[in-house]
């Protein structure tokens, strides 16, 4: 669990500051998916509400309540569909199948609310 959290934090920092473009497109492995699944075996099927809940439930005891609240809020904003649209993330992906995969993958835990 500690490795999953550290990986999520590192990838999140890179993801949040990257300027993805057609020359430097977003790809599945660059998204900081909040799941406990090993990156070596991670697939689109692993990105669902249950796995995301398991990740946040596992890390919650390791953080102070306020720290956890901020962490969850920041994660929610990171995956909000409006934010992805504003950053033009999906437009950077030329491969239609991969674009569809990322569009579906981000939605289970980034609800429009």
Secondary structure as GFF3:
##gff-version 3
##sequence-region A 1 113
A	DSSP	alpha_helix	2	17	.	.	.	ID=ss1
A	DSSP	three_ten_helix	28	30	.	.	.	ID=ss2
A	DSSP	three_ten_helix	44	46	.	.	.	ID=ss3
A	DSSP	alpha_helix	49	60	.	.	.	ID=ss4
A	DSSP	alpha_helix	65	79	.	.	.	ID=ss5
A	DSSP	alpha_helix	81	87	.	.	.	ID=ss6
A	DSSP	three_ten_helix	90	92	.	.	.	ID=ss7
A	DSSP	alpha_helix	96	107	.	.	.	ID=ss8
###
